[in-house]
Amino acid sequence: MIDNHNDQTNTSDASSRLRKRGRNRRASLLLGAVALGAVTVAGLAQGTLLPPYNQAVAATTAANPAAVQPSFADVVAKVKPAVVSVRVKVAETAAPEESGFSSGEDFGFPPGSPMERFFRRFGDNAPGNGPGRDMRRGPAPKRFGEAQGSGFFVTSDGYIVTNNHVVEKGTKVEVTTDDGRTLAAKVVGVDPKTDLALLKTEDKGPFPAVPFAKESPRIGDWVIAVGNPFGLGGTVTAGIVSARGRDIGAGPYDDFLQIDAPVNRGNSGGPTFNLAGEVVGVNTAIASPSGGSVGIAFAVPSETAGKVIAEIQDHGSVKRGFLGVQIQPVTLDIAEGIGLNKAQGALVARVEEGSPGSKAGLKSGDAITALNGKPVKDARDLSRAVAMLDPGATAELSVYRNGKTETVKVKLGAMPGEKTAAAGPASAADLGRLGLALAPADEVRGMEGKGVAIVGVEPGSQAEEKGLRAGDVIAEAGGQKVSTPQDVASAIEKSRKEGRKAVLLQLASPQGSRFLALTLPTG
């Protein structure tokens, strides 16, 4: 038989003894901590227990205790005024609304029949319907949403860098500065392959601008991210560069910095700074199962972003070098098969006829191991390196062929099919507001000749109302010949500055040409 009372008593005595032991142990730990502290202080005084770096910190602490308190405040004060919040108005198509009953004709009754008159009269008297209104389905009403991101001034006259995915579907772009001003901005150009975009505000400056870093950060270097997470403008977070050269499958030229500074939704397009206040990366993506920061974020490195943005600013588009070969990685088996001592470089699988590579004498089976003296890690590394060079530049390739290395010089061409800088749905804001998606005519399959092809017309837009259709070609805009979407956007802006209320387009077709005027968007 079990005596519950005795069990409780025994348990109580045991608990009492455990509490006493716990107090004694905590007292011992506390005394031990105090003793350890005494030894540590003694060690600091003697300089025997700490490595040289910590000895230096200890010496600095003794001389100036405030100097070693970690703070990014000076850097933040310097760079934060250049960071902006980006708000984009995005058109959304609403689902068609069913009105319940329609006209009698929709139910198969002949016009003028009693049942047809009944259904029409029912529709006329339905709540909210005026006389004579029939209740057929109409076109879906247009609704607008809003996207938010971040950006930063790179020039004092109002050029702003952000991500392409922040503005690509926008019809209206505004930026809010650190001092609370809201400014209208237009899309100068975009580069979907690196997810970068350049905006411009026409408001008078000067604006606080920040430079791109000339040197790449090292793994382990401190970085500071500033942006607009979850719509909370002017937010600062800090961390380190945790990896370089990340390929996350976002585009053909992935070469991301990986940082552990907290980056969340709304940080897209914002800058990551080094401690000198220079932009080392443009925040673009995060790895997260929940959509919030888990300490893994990716930024376009400054060496890529700086070149792409300069190209867009100077030329309205990004021109990339073109070699004209299909390549694949050099695996260990391939390296052993061709006699290379390690699996490194890019193997030429095919050479396109008439391409720069073909003209330079590249052959299928060649292994490209270096470009302009820099070793090529793999096929993607070669693709990125060639794309970063200008068309017309001469590239010096180290090619392993038939058991020996040769030097082949190639004059690069321009990559065909580049549709950047206000092409397609990522058009300049004015083109989007007119309802036009454009691309150079010579880059659209099935089209020949010069001009700018209309590749999309938004339903219900002014462009559709005026009769424009996908497949039409714009030969002139505002009296000027055009060959790129940016030319059309520039003609619109020029017409606006001249005080005109519309821009005149000349359309070319096999049947001849015709003129059409589009009213300029305002606001």
CORVEN-V135121 format. One record per residue. RES is the residue in one letter. SS is DSSP state (helix for helix, strand for strand, loop for the rest). PHI is phi in degrees with one decimal (999 if undefined). OMEGA is omega in degrees with one decimal (none if undefined). Layout:
BEGIN
res: {RES | RES}
ss: {SS | SS}
phi: {PHI | PHI}
omega: {OMEGA | OMEGA}
END
This chain:
BEGIN
res: {M | I | D | N | H | N | D | Q | T | N | T | S | D | A | S | S | R | L | R | K | R | G | R | N | R | R | A | S | L | L | L | G | A | V | A | L | G | A | V | T | V | A | G | L | A | Q | G | T | L | L | P | P | Y | N | Q | A | V | A | A | T | T | A | A | N | P | A | A | V | Q | P | S | F | A | D | V | V | A | K | V | K | P | A | V | V | S | V | R | V | K | V | A | E | T | A | A | P | E | E | S | G | F | S | S | G | E | D | F | G | F | P | P | G | S | P | M | E | R | F | F | R | R | F | G | D | N | A | P | G | N | G | P | G | R | D | M | R | R | G | P | A | P | K | R | F | G | E | A | Q | G | S | G | F | F | V | T | S | D | G | Y | I | V | T | N | N | H | V | V | E | K | G | T | K | V | E | V | T | T | D | D | G | R | T | L | A | A | K | V | V | G | V | D | P | K | T | D | L | A | L | L | K | T | E | D | K | G | P | F | P | A | V | P | F | A | K | E | S | P | R | I | G | D | W | V | I | A | V | G | N | P | F | G | L | G | G | T | V | T | A | G | I | V | S | A | R | G | R | D | I | G | A | G | P | Y | D | D | F | L | Q | I | D | A | P | V | N | R | G | N | S | G | G | P | T | F | N | L | A | G | E | V | V | G | V | N | T | A | I | A | S | P | S | G | G | S | V | G | I | A | F | A | V | P | S | E | T | A | G | K | V | I | A | E | I | Q | D | H | G | S | V | K | R | G | F | L | G | V | Q | I | Q | P | V | T | L | D | I | A | E | G | I | G | L | N | K | A | Q | G | A | L | V | A | R | V | E | E | G | S | P | G | S | K | A | G | L | K | S | G | D | A | I | T | A | L | N | G | K | P | V | K | D | A | R | D | L | S | R | A | V | A | M | L | D | P | G | A | T | A | E | L | S | V | Y | R | N | G | K | T | E | T | V | K | V | K | L | G | A | M | P | G | E | K | T | A | A | A | G | P | A | S | A | A | D | L | G | R | L | G | L | A | L | A | P | A | D | E | V | R | G | M | E | G | K | G | V | A | I | V | G | V | E | P | G | S | Q | A | E | E | K | G | L | R | A | G | D | V | I | A | E | A | G | G | Q | K | V | S | T | P | Q | D | V | A | S | A | I | E | K | S | R | K | E | G | R | K | A | V | L | L | Q | L | A | S | P | Q | G | S | R | F | L | A | L | T | L | P | T | G}
ss: {loop | loop | loop | helix | helix | helix | helix | helix | helix | helix | helix | helix | helix | helix | helix | helix | helix | helix | helix | helix | helix | helix | helix | helix | helix | helix | helix | helix | helix | helix | helix | helix | helix | helix | helix | helix | helix | helix | helix | helix | helix | helix | helix | helix | helix | helix | loop | loop | loop | loop | loop | helix | helix | helix | helix | helix | helix | helix | helix | helix | helix | helix | helix | loop | helix | helix | helix | helix | loop | loop | loop | loop | helix | helix | helix | helix | helix | helix | helix | helix | helix | helix | strand | strand | strand | strand | strand | strand | strand | strand | strand | strand | strand | loop | loop | loop | loop | loop | loop | loop | loop | loop | loop | helix | helix | helix | helix | loop | loop | loop | loop | loop | loop | helix | helix | helix | helix | helix | helix | helix | helix | helix | helix | helix | helix | loop | loop | loop | loop | loop | loop | loop | loop | loop | loop | loop | loop | loop | loop | loop | loop | strand | strand | strand | strand | strand | strand | strand | strand | strand | strand | strand | strand | loop | loop | loop | loop | loop | strand | strand | strand | strand | loop | helix | helix | helix | helix | loop | loop | strand | strand | strand | strand | strand | strand | strand | loop | loop | loop | loop | loop | strand | strand | strand | strand | strand | strand | strand | strand | strand | strand | loop | loop | loop | loop | strand | strand | strand | strand | strand | strand | loop | loop | loop | loop | loop | loop | loop | loop | loop | loop | strand | loop | loop | loop | loop | loop | loop | loop | loop | loop | strand | strand | strand | strand | strand | strand | loop | helix | helix | helix | loop | loop | loop | strand | strand | strand | strand | strand | strand | strand | strand | strand | strand | strand | strand | loop | loop | loop | loop | loop | loop | loop | loop | loop | strand | strand | strand | strand | loop | loop | loop | loop | loop | loop | loop | loop | loop | loop | loop | strand | strand | strand | loop | loop | loop | loop | loop | strand | strand | strand | strand | strand | strand | strand | strand | loop | loop | loop | loop | loop | loop | loop | loop | loop | loop | strand | strand | strand | strand | strand | helix | helix | helix | helix | helix | helix | helix | helix | helix | helix | helix | helix | helix | helix | loop | loop | loop | loop | loop | strand | strand | loop | loop | strand | strand | strand | strand | strand | loop | loop | helix | helix | helix | helix | helix | helix | helix | loop | loop | loop | loop | loop | loop | loop | strand | strand | strand | strand | strand | strand | loop | loop | loop | loop | helix | helix | helix | helix | helix | loop | loop | loop | loop | loop | loop | strand | strand | strand | strand | strand | loop | loop | strand | strand | loop | loop | loop | helix | helix | helix | helix | helix | helix | helix | helix | helix | loop | loop | loop | loop | loop | loop | strand | strand | strand | strand | strand | strand | strand | strand | loop | loop | strand | strand | strand | strand | strand | strand | strand | strand | loop | strand | strand | loop | loop | loop | loop | loop | loop | loop | loop | loop | strand | loop | loop | loop | loop | helix | helix | helix | helix | helix | helix | loop | strand | strand | strand | strand | strand | helix | helix | helix | loop | loop | loop | loop | loop | loop | loop | loop | strand | strand | strand | strand | strand | strand | loop | loop | loop | loop | helix | helix | helix | helix | loop | loop | loop | loop | loop | loop | loop | strand | strand | strand | strand | strand | loop | loop | strand | strand | loop | loop | loop | helix | helix | helix | helix | helix | helix | helix | helix | helix | helix | helix | helix | helix | loop | loop | loop | loop | strand | strand | strand | strand | strand | strand | strand | strand | loop | loop | strand | strand | strand | strand | strand | strand | strand | strand | loop | loop | loop | loop}
phi: {999 | -100.2 | -96.3 | -63.6 | -63.8 | -64.3 | -59.0 | -64.5 | -64.4 | -61.4 | -62.7 | -64.3 | -62.1 | -63.7 | -62.8 | -62.5 | -65.1 | -65.0 | -64.4 | -63.5 | -62.3 | -61.2 | -64.7 | -63.7 | -67.4 | -62.5 | -62.9 | -63.6 | -62.8 | -61.1 | -63.9 | -62.6 | -64.5 | -62.4 | -62.9 | -62.0 | -60.7 | -65.3 | -65.5 | -62.5 | -60.0 | -62.2 | -62.9 | -60.6 | -66.5 | -88.4 | 68.8 | -112.0 | -101.9 | -118.2 | -67.1 | -54.7 | -60.6 | -68.1 | -63.2 | -65.9 | -62.4 | -62.0 | -65.3 | -65.9 | -61.1 | -64.1 | -78.6 | -151.0 | -56.1 | -74.2 | -69.2 | -99.2 | -69.9 | -65.1 | -155.6 | -105.4 | -59.3 | -65.2 | -66.9 | -60.6 | -60.3 | -77.4 | -102.1 | -59.3 | -62.3 | -86.2 | -94.4 | -125.2 | -91.9 | -113.4 | -117.1 | -126.0 | -83.1 | -120.0 | -77.4 | -122.8 | -92.2 | -77.4 | -67.3 | -56.9 | -96.9 | -89.8 | -98.4 | 82.5 | -77.9 | -114.6 | -73.8 | -61.2 | -61.6 | -66.4 | -101.0 | 92.4 | -84.9 | -67.9 | -57.6 | 85.8 | -74.4 | -55.5 | -69.0 | -64.4 | -66.1 | -63.0 | -66.1 | -67.8 | -66.0 | -60.5 | -65.1 | -64.1 | -93.9 | -64.4 | -56.3 | 88.3 | -104.7 | -83.3 | -59.4 | 80.6 | -83.5 | -98.7 | -101.2 | -74.1 | -67.0 | -105.9 | -63.6 | -62.3 | -66.4 | -86.1 | -118.2 | -126.1 | -114.0 | -137.8 | -108.5 | -128.7 | -156.0 | -132.4 | -166.6 | -157.1 | -72.2 | -111.4 | -138.1 | -73.9 | -95.2 | 110.3 | -82.7 | -128.3 | -98.5 | -151.8 | -90.4 | -61.1 | -69.2 | -76.0 | -113.7 | -63.4 | -108.8 | -79.7 | -107.7 | -152.6 | -122.9 | -131.5 | -124.0 | -114.0 | -81.2 | -63.7 | -91.9 | 95.4 | -78.2 | -107.4 | -122.5 | -73.4 | -138.9 | -120.4 | -85.2 | -77.8 | -177.2 | -137.6 | -136.7 | -58.7 | -69.4 | -115.3 | 58.2 | -119.2 | -143.2 | -120.2 | -108.4 | -144.2 | -102.7 | -89.1 | -64.8 | -72.7 | -93.9 | -77.4 | -107.2 | -68.5 | -122.0 | -123.9 | -92.6 | -77.7 | -69.4 | -86.5 | -116.2 | -74.7 | -72.1 | -93.0 | -63.7 | 104.5 | -71.4 | -67.5 | -139.5 | -127.4 | -103.5 | -126.1 | -175.6 | -127.6 | -64.9 | 53.3 | 79.7 | -91.2 | -63.5 | 66.1 | -91.8 | -116.3 | -132.4 | -132.4 | -172.8 | -128.4 | -74.6 | -98.2 | -167.9 | -130.2 | 64.9 | -77.0 | -110.1 | -108.1 | 75.9 | -81.1 | -168.3 | -71.8 | -119.7 | -55.8 | -157.8 | -78.1 | -78.5 | -105.4 | -125.9 | -108.8 | -66.0 | -58.3 | -127.7 | -129.8 | -58.2 | 102.4 | -79.4 | -54.9 | 89.6 | -81.0 | -91.7 | -112.7 | -108.0 | -88.3 | -76.0 | -91.5 | 81.5 | -102.6 | -79.2 | -100.4 | -166.8 | -110.8 | -62.0 | -129.6 | -149.7 | -131.9 | -103.6 | -161.4 | -75.5 | -110.8 | 93.9 | -104.9 | -68.4 | -122.0 | 90.9 | -129.4 | -130.3 | -128.0 | -132.0 | -67.6 | -66.3 | -61.8 | -65.1 | -80.2 | -61.5 | -60.7 | -70.2 | -62.4 | -66.0 | -63.1 | -63.6 | -64.1 | -64.5 | -84.5 | -122.1 | 80.7 | -155.5 | -109.6 | -106.6 | -118.3 | -66.6 | -135.4 | -97.2 | 82.9 | -133.7 | -94.5 | -127.9 | -145.1 | -65.3 | -91.1 | -80.5 | -60.9 | -63.3 | -65.6 | -58.3 | -66.7 | -69.7 | -101.6 | 94.7 | -75.2 | -81.3 | -153.7 | -82.1 | -150.2 | 111.3 | -127.5 | -93.1 | -78.0 | -88.2 | -154.8 | -112.2 | -71.9 | -63.8 | 79.5 | -79.4 | -55.9 | -64.1 | -65.1 | -64.4 | -84.4 | 96.3 | -66.2 | -130.6 | -61.7 | 101.1 | -67.5 | -111.1 | -85.8 | -106.7 | -154.9 | -128.3 | 51.3 | 83.9 | -100.4 | -57.8 | -96.7 | -72.3 | -158.1 | -63.7 | -66.3 | -62.2 | -66.6 | -58.3 | -64.1 | -65.6 | -66.9 | -63.0 | -77.4 | -88.8 | -81.3 | -57.7 | 93.9 | -73.3 | -96.2 | -105.0 | -103.6 | -104.3 | -94.3 | -118.8 | -91.8 | -143.4 | 54.0 | 84.7 | -143.8 | -97.8 | -120.9 | -106.0 | -122.1 | -99.1 | -126.4 | -88.7 | -69.4 | -98.0 | -98.2 | -63.1 | -74.0 | 77.0 | -73.4 | -118.9 | -123.2 | 57.3 | 72.8 | -93.0 | 60.0 | -67.0 | -91.2 | -80.0 | -58.7 | -56.3 | -61.9 | -63.4 | -63.6 | -72.2 | -80.5 | 90.4 | -112.0 | -118.0 | -124.6 | -155.9 | -56.2 | -61.8 | -75.5 | -106.9 | -103.8 | -57.7 | 89.3 | -111.2 | -129.9 | 94.8 | -100.3 | 114.9 | -119.8 | -84.0 | -86.5 | -103.2 | -166.5 | -129.2 | -71.4 | -58.0 | 82.0 | -81.8 | -59.8 | -60.7 | -68.2 | -62.2 | -84.5 | 95.6 | -73.3 | -137.1 | -59.6 | 107.9 | -66.5 | -121.8 | -89.3 | -90.0 | -138.8 | -137.8 | 61.0 | 83.6 | -115.2 | -65.2 | -126.7 | -134.4 | -135.1 | -57.4 | -63.9 | -61.3 | -66.2 | -61.2 | -66.6 | -64.4 | -62.8 | -64.5 | -63.6 | -61.6 | -64.8 | -65.3 | -81.9 | 84.2 | -79.8 | -98.2 | -147.4 | -115.9 | -93.0 | -110.7 | -106.1 | -101.9 | -110.0 | -153.6 | -58.3 | -83.3 | 129.4 | -120.7 | -147.9 | -108.0 | -149.9 | -108.5 | -110.6 | -66.7 | -70.4 | -68.2 | -116.2 | 82.4}
omega: {-177.3 | 178.1 | -177.5 | -179.4 | 178.7 | 178.4 | -178.8 | -179.0 | -179.7 | 178.7 | 179.4 | 178.5 | -179.9 | 179.4 | 179.6 | 179.4 | 179.9 | 179.5 | 179.5 | 178.2 | 179.9 | 179.4 | 179.7 | -179.0 | 178.7 | 177.9 | 178.4 | 179.2 | 178.8 | 178.1 | 178.2 | 179.1 | 178.0 | 179.3 | 178.6 | 177.0 | 179.8 | 178.8 | -179.1 | 178.1 | 178.0 | 178.9 | 177.8 | -178.3 | -176.7 | -179.0 | -175.9 | -174.1 | -174.3 | 175.6 | -174.6 | -177.7 | -179.5 | 174.3 | 179.0 | 177.9 | 179.6 | 178.9 | 178.9 | 178.8 | -179.6 | -177.9 | -175.9 | -175.0 | -177.0 | -173.1 | -175.6 | 175.7 | -176.0 | -179.8 | 175.4 | -170.9 | -178.3 | 178.9 | -179.0 | 179.5 | -178.2 | -170.6 | -172.6 | 178.8 | -178.6 | -176.1 | -177.4 | 169.0 | -179.1 | 177.1 | -174.8 | 174.5 | -174.5 | 178.4 | 176.5 | 178.0 | -180.0 | 176.4 | 179.9 | -179.9 | 177.6 | -174.3 | -178.3 | 177.1 | 175.0 | 178.3 | -179.8 | -179.4 | -178.3 | 179.2 | 174.8 | 178.9 | -178.6 | 178.9 | 177.8 | -179.9 | -179.7 | -178.6 | 178.4 | 179.4 | 179.4 | -178.2 | 178.5 | 179.3 | 176.8 | 179.1 | -178.9 | -174.8 | -179.8 | -178.4 | 176.4 | -179.4 | 177.9 | -179.7 | 173.9 | -178.5 | 172.7 | -166.7 | 176.7 | 176.8 | 176.2 | 177.5 | -178.5 | 178.2 | 179.7 | 176.5 | -179.1 | 173.6 | -179.0 | 174.3 | -179.5 | 176.9 | -178.9 | 177.8 | 179.8 | 178.2 | 174.6 | 173.8 | -178.3 | -179.8 | 166.6 | 174.9 | -173.5 | 177.5 | 172.8 | 176.8 | 173.9 | -175.5 | 175.9 | -172.1 | -167.9 | -179.3 | -173.8 | 172.3 | 178.4 | -176.7 | 174.3 | 175.5 | 176.4 | -176.5 | -177.5 | 178.9 | 171.3 | 178.9 | 175.1 | -173.9 | 173.0 | 180.0 | 175.9 | 179.0 | 177.5 | -179.8 | -178.3 | 173.9 | -177.3 | -175.2 | 173.8 | 178.9 | 178.3 | 177.6 | 177.8 | 177.7 | 176.5 | 172.8 | -178.8 | 177.6 | -177.1 | 176.4 | 1.9 | 178.2 | 176.3 | -176.6 | 178.7 | -177.8 | 169.4 | 179.4 | 178.9 | 179.6 | 179.6 | 176.4 | 176.3 | 173.0 | -177.3 | 178.2 | 175.4 | 173.3 | 179.9 | 176.8 | 178.5 | -179.0 | -169.2 | -176.3 | 179.0 | 179.0 | 179.7 | -173.6 | 173.2 | -179.3 | -177.5 | 174.2 | -176.8 | 177.6 | 179.2 | 169.6 | -175.3 | 175.9 | 177.3 | 173.6 | -178.8 | 173.8 | -176.7 | 178.2 | -179.0 | -177.6 | -175.6 | -176.0 | -180.0 | 177.3 | -167.6 | 162.1 | 171.6 | -178.5 | 178.6 | 171.0 | -178.2 | 178.1 | -175.7 | 176.4 | -175.8 | 174.6 | -176.9 | 179.8 | 179.9 | -176.2 | 166.3 | -174.1 | 165.0 | -175.5 | 173.2 | -180.0 | 178.1 | -179.1 | 177.4 | 179.9 | 175.9 | -175.5 | -171.4 | -172.8 | 173.9 | 171.5 | -175.3 | 174.7 | -174.0 | -176.0 | 177.1 | -176.8 | 171.5 | 176.4 | 177.2 | 179.7 | -176.1 | -177.6 | 174.3 | -176.2 | -173.9 | -178.7 | 175.4 | -176.3 | -178.0 | -178.9 | -179.0 | -178.7 | 177.7 | 178.3 | -179.8 | -178.8 | -176.0 | -171.7 | -178.6 | 179.2 | 179.4 | 178.3 | -176.2 | 176.7 | -174.9 | -179.2 | 176.4 | 177.1 | 170.8 | -174.1 | 176.9 | -179.0 | 172.7 | 179.0 | 179.0 | 179.1 | 179.7 | 179.2 | 178.9 | -178.3 | -178.3 | 175.3 | 176.0 | -177.0 | 175.4 | -178.1 | -178.9 | 178.5 | -179.2 | -179.1 | 178.8 | 179.5 | -180.0 | 177.1 | -179.1 | -178.0 | 178.3 | -179.0 | 175.9 | 178.6 | 178.7 | -179.7 | -179.3 | 176.5 | 175.6 | -176.5 | 174.1 | -177.7 | 175.1 | 173.9 | 179.5 | -173.2 | 179.6 | 176.3 | -178.1 | 176.0 | -179.8 | -178.5 | 176.8 | -177.5 | -177.0 | -176.2 | -179.4 | 178.4 | 178.4 | 178.9 | -179.9 | -176.2 | 178.9 | -179.5 | -179.7 | 179.3 | -178.7 | 172.6 | -177.5 | 178.3 | 177.0 | 179.4 | 178.5 | -176.3 | 169.4 | -173.0 | 176.3 | -174.9 | 176.4 | 173.4 | 177.6 | -177.4 | 177.6 | 175.7 | -179.7 | 178.0 | -176.4 | 171.6 | -173.0 | 172.8 | 177.3 | -178.7 | -179.4 | 173.2 | 178.0 | 179.4 | -178.8 | 176.6 | 173.5 | 176.1 | 175.3 | -176.4 | 178.6 | -176.8 | 175.5 | -173.1 | -179.3 | 179.5 | 178.7 | -179.0 | 174.3 | 179.2 | -175.5 | 168.1 | -169.9 | 173.5 | 176.0 | -174.7 | -177.3 | 178.0 | -178.4 | -177.6 | 177.3 | 179.4 | 177.6 | 176.9 | -174.9 | 178.0 | -178.1 | -177.5 | 171.3 | -177.4 | 178.0 | 176.5 | -177.5 | 178.1 | 178.7 | -178.0 | 176.8 | -179.4 | 178.8 | -179.9 | -179.2 | 175.1 | 177.2 | -178.1 | 173.7 | -175.8 | 173.7 | 179.3 | 176.9 | 179.8 | 179.9 | 174.7 | -178.8 | 178.9 | -178.6 | 175.7 | -177.2 | 177.8 | 179.1 | 175.4 | 179.4 | 176.6 | 179.4 | 178.7 | 179.1 | 178.2 | 176.9 | -179.7 | 178.8 | 178.5 | 178.7 | -179.4 | 178.1 | 176.7 | 180.0 | 179.8 | -179.4 | 175.0 | -177.2 | 178.5 | 171.1 | -177.1 | 179.8 | 177.5 | 178.0 | -179.7 | -177.9 | -179.3 | 176.7 | -180.0 | 179.9 | -179.3 | 174.9 | 177.8 | -177.2 | 176.3 | 178.7 | 176.8 | none}
END
